[in-house]
């Protein structure tokens, strides 16, 4: 959600206020880094469907959502 808000800030305010546009870009960049961090942490093996060995976006997103719900330190 933060990525979308950053994108809207970047696009809508670029012509009027450069600082707000830069803040929008920073918000987009930061949220993308957070998602990258958690996806990398999950690892490629956890994104595979058990039994088939194939990669599954649905399985990856389900595990990502599960990690986001857990309190810190419960890993």
N, C-alpha and C positions, 0 to 999 in steps of 0.2 A: 504494500500500500504506500509506503514511504517513497518507493521508486516512482510511482505514478504521480504523487504529489510533487516530487522534485521535477519530473518531466514537464508537468503543467506549469510550474513556476518558471522553468527555463524557457519554454516556448512563449508563454503569454507576456512575460515581463522583459524579454531580451531587448526589445526596441525602446522600452521606457526607462528601465532602471537596471543597469549592468550588475549592481551588487546583489540585487534580489535574484537575478538570473544565475549569478555565480553561486549563491547560496542554494538554489535549486539543483544546480549541477553537483554541488558537494553532497546534498542529500541523496541524490540518485547514486552517486559513487559510493557513499558510505553504506547505503542499503544493499547495493550489489556486492560489496565486500563481505557484508555479514552473511548473505545467502551463500556466497562462495565458500566462506569459512565453514558453515554448517554442512554443506554438501560434501566438501572435501573431508571433513571429520567423519562423516558417515562411512565413507569409503566405498569403493566400487563393489566390493563383495556384498554389502548390505543392500545394494540396489538390484541385485539379481533375484529373480523369482526362484524360490526353493524348488529343487527337483529338475527344472528345465535348464538352469544356467544362463538363461537369456536376461538381458537388461530390461527393466520395467520402470517406466516413468511413474506409473501409479504406485508401485511399491516404494520407490524413492520418496515420493511426496508424502506417503503415509508415514514412513519412518521419520521424515523431517518434521511433520506435524507432531508426532509422538515426542520427539526430542524437545520441541518448543514448549510442550505442556509440562514436562518434567522440571522440577526445581533444580537449580544449580547444585552440583556436587552429588547428584543421585546417580551419576553414570556408573 
